[in-house]
């Protein structure tokens, strides 16, 4: 039997930042909910953003946001991994000092940006549709920081990664979070750890868990679940961890529902 479905968003459910969720998924979430199966949107996106795109079912699902730094269940934050503000500032300053790299500071309720070009502000606020707060000084930050990210329009590569990991790799959990994103969280903060915390809270085992993902920040999540699905276009290192591959989350969820709950 299954009791928990955890699903990545970008590259798994959606192919573009501003793509809408297919209404058919909401219907499936409702059907699973009626059978006592919880659906958790599990993403590097902020909590506000996830609640917005899952609005039709927002009170019937849970959220693992900011790559595992925040867990919300039953409309309450049950876990939050806040970064030491001084370390966050040092990393953020190095990102600001690097040409052509944009800074993305994730608070519990907003994303702080200091855009070097207008396009980045438009991307975060209009295309990704995050709740954003543009600041000029770190002193304007007035809430816990749970993630610091860098955006590199040309695509994350080894040179960019090493430039920051050389100084901060031992201080943060860090991962590729998309073609143009690299994320830094507290040590041991990742989707897999968040799911283990959640499983303990709701009394669900790995054997009762389904997971979908496509990128390096999904590896720990996929490794935990008995029913783990990597998308067909996922990196080979991600596919090696998953038990199965998946072309379409919605179609696979239909198959899972029929396997476990079909009355026929």
N, C-alpha and C positions, 0 to 999 in steps of 0.2 A: 504493500500500500504506500501511497505518497501523501505527504501532509504539507509540503513546502515547495514552492517554485520560486527560484531566484533568477532574474533575467537582466542581463546587461542591455543597454539602450543603443548607444551609437555603434554602428557597424554590425549590430545584432538584430535589433528591432528596426532601427532607422538607418538610412544611408546618408542623410543630410541633416544638418543641425536643426533646420526649421521644418523638416518633414513631419506631418501629423501621424499620430498613432492610428492604425486601421481600426475602425469601429468594431470590426469582428473580434478583435482582441478583447475589447471591453465585455462583449457578450460571453466570451470564454472565461474571463476572470469571474464574472457573475456565476457561471455554471460551476466552476471549481469552488467558489466561495460557499455555495449552497451544499457542497459535499464536504465542507470543512477543510478545504485546502487553501492555504494562504499564498498569495502572490506578492512578492517583494520586488519592486523596481530597484535594481542594484547597479549603481552607476558612479562615474566620476563627476556627474552633474551635481549642482547644488539642490538642496531640498526644495526650495521654492520652485525651481524649474521643473522638477519631477512632479510636484503636486499640480502644477499648471497643465502639463501635457497629459496627465492621467485624471483630469478633472471629473469625467463622468463616473469614475469609480474611486475617487481619491480617499473616501472614508472606508473603503472595503479592502484596501491593500496597505502594505507597509513599504517603508523606504529605507534603503541603505545608500546613503549619499556620500559624496566627496571621497569616493574610493574606499569606503569603510570607516570613515572618521565620524559619521553620524548615523545612528539607527533610530528611526521613528516607528512606533508600533502603537496602535489604538490612540493615535493623535497625541502621543507623548514621546519626548526624546528619552529613550532608555539607555543610550550610550553616546558619549561624545569624547573624542580624543583631541584635546587642545594642545597646540604646539607652544613651547616656551617662546614668549614674545621676542626676547632678545635674539635668539637663534633665528627666528623667522625674519627679523629685521635684517640680520647680516646676510642671509641668503637673498632676500628681496633686493638689497642694495647691490649685490653682485649681478643680479639679473638686470637691474636698471642700468648698470654700468656697461653691459654688453650690447654692442651695436646690433640692431635688427632683431632683438629679442624683447618680447613684451612680458610684463609682470602681471600676475593674476593671483591676488591674495583672497583666500576663501574664508569668510567669517561664517558664523553659525546661521546668520540671516541675510547676509548680503555678500557680494563680491566686490572687493576694493581694487580699483585699477588706477594706474598712473600712465595713461597712454602716451606713447611717443609719436603716434600718428593717429589721425581721426578714424582711419579704417578699422583699427582695433576696437575702439569704443563702439563703433557700429556693429562689428561682428559680435561682441559680447552682449550688447544690449538689445539689438534688433534681430540678428540672425539666430544666435543661441538663445536669446530671450531670458537671460539671467536678470535677477534683481541686482543692479550695480550701484556702487557709490564711488564717484571719482574723487580722489584725494590728492593733495599736494605734499602732505607730510604724514609720516607714520603716526604722529601724535593724534591724528584724526581717527584712528582706528579705535572703536569703542566696544568691541565684543571679542570673544575668543576666536583665535585663528585656528582652523583645523587642517588647512592645506595651503601650500604655496606652489604655484605652477608657473611654468614658462611656456610661452607660445613662440614658435619659430616658423614663420610662414613658408619657408623653403622646405620644411620637413625635418623632423628630428633625426640626427645622425650621430655617429660615434664621437665626432669632434665636439659637438655641442654637449653631449652627455658628459664626456670626460672633463670638460671645462668646469662644470659645476660639481660633479661627483668627486673630483680630486680634493676639494675642500670640505664638502658636506655629505659625502657618501656614507660615512660612518655615523652620521648624526640623524639621518632620516631613512625611512622606508621610501624608496624612489622607484618610479616605473614609467615606461611609455604608456600614455593614456589615449593615444590617437596619433594620426600621422604628423600632426603639428604641435602636440602637447606632451609635456613631461612634468610629472607630479612628484611633490615631496610631502610626505606625511610623517607623523611620529613613527619611530621604530615599532615594528609589529602591527602597524595599522595598514590593513589591506582588506579586500572584500572577503577573503577566506576567513580571516580572524573575526570579522564582523558577523559572518554567518554562524561561526561556532558560538559566539556570544548569544546570538539570536536563538539558535537551536536550544541552548541551555535555558533560556527564558521561557520559550514556548513548548519545551519538552518534545523536541523533534530530533530524530537521529539523522546521520548522514545517509543511511539506507532508505530514508523516507523523503529525501531531498532531490529535486530536479534543478539543474543549473544550465543556463545558456550563456555563451560568451564568444568573443572573437579575438581579444587582444591580450597583451602580456599582463595587464592589470586584472585579467580574469583567471589567470592560471591557478592561484590558490583556491578560488571559488570552485573551479571545475574539479580540482583534485579532491575536494571534500565530498562532492555529491556522488551517490551511486549512479544516478541517471544524469550524466554530464554530456552536454552537446556543444561541440565547437562548430562554428559556421564553416561552410565549405571553403570560403575564401580566407579563412584564418591562417595565421603564420603556422608553419609546420611544428614549431615548438609548442604552440597552443594545442594543436590537434593531438600531439603525443600524449598530452595529459588527459584529454577527454575520452570517454568511453565510445562516443558516437559522433558522427558529423550530422549537420543539419543545413538544409537549404532554406527553409522558411519556418520561423518560430511558430507562427499561427497553425500551419499544417501539422507540425510535429505535436503541438499541444492538443490538437484534435485527436491525433492518434493515441496520445497518452490518456486522454479522457476516455476514449472508447475502450482502451485496454483495461483501465481500472474501474470504470463506472458504467460502462454500457450494460443496459439491462437485458440485452439480447444475448 
